[in-house]
Amino acid sequence: VIHENRGLNPYIEDVARRAAVAGFLALAPDGLAPVGGYPGNDDAGRELQATLDQAKLRQDMINSARYLKGHPQSNGRLGAVGFCWGGGMVNHLAVTLGDELAAGVPFYGATPAAADMPRVRTPLLIHYAEDDERINAMGPAYQAALEASGTPFEAHFYPGTRHGFHNNSTPRYDEAAAKLAWERTLAFFGRHLR
């Protein structure tokens, strides 16, 4: 479970808890651990995450995914779900890990670079907010690349929502859309990870 651009806040901790309650081995790494961890509020977390070496932060997430895949309680089938920055990180994992990643679920995440899109073979469940101009502008090229490579994917747009609609600690939260997206996520993981 990969956090937004603010570190491992209580919301993401709860998403990891929800995944565990649904029967999945869940890990939610804190990208801010090298600088003391999540500072207790999202604004400070966002500022702190912006100061990190981004290449090292991405590598930390890759290492966390591989750690979980190799964990003694793991069945060896790795899935990743991420939100905002974490959604983009799920797409990065799909490029970087290849067959090591059995399923990816980016919530309103940036797509890989155009040159990397054809490398994605991981089945994806992509969640988009209706009002999210920057992320949504990336979607058509990504979906065309996935179709061209024969990569299985589903893409869902949630009417009336904004970027971050799954985060129940912000005013952008949309309960109905968040519930539906999470139900779809668990069903997708059930098909690909069990």
Protein Blocks (a to p, Z undefined) as FASTA:
>chain_A
ZZdfebjafklmmmmmmmmmnopacddddfklmnnpaehiaklmmmmmmmpcfklmmmmm
mmmmmmmmmpmkbghiacdddehjlmmmmmmmmmmnmmmlmbdcdehiacddfklmmmpm
bdcdddddfblmklmmmmmmmmmmmmmnopacdddddehiaehilmmkbfkbcfklmmmm
mmmmmmmmmmmmZZ
